[in-house]
């Protein structure tokens, strides 16, 4: 079996790529900006602020959490 592409890079490089991939969506950047400014993460507030559906916000929060 061959080596997967991620195995040729360092753990640090792979972690950074995962984190940056999570940030590569404007909704996630807006979520992070809101969380930083309000110092809280209440899904209902994010729904009102961003105008996205609650399920959409939840999915984006999951992606951010998974990425660390």
Buried (B, 14 or more C-beta within 10 A) or exposed (E): EEEEEEEEEEEEEBEEEEEEEBEEEEBBEBBBEBBEEEEEBEEEBBBEBBEBEEEBBBEBBEBBEEBE
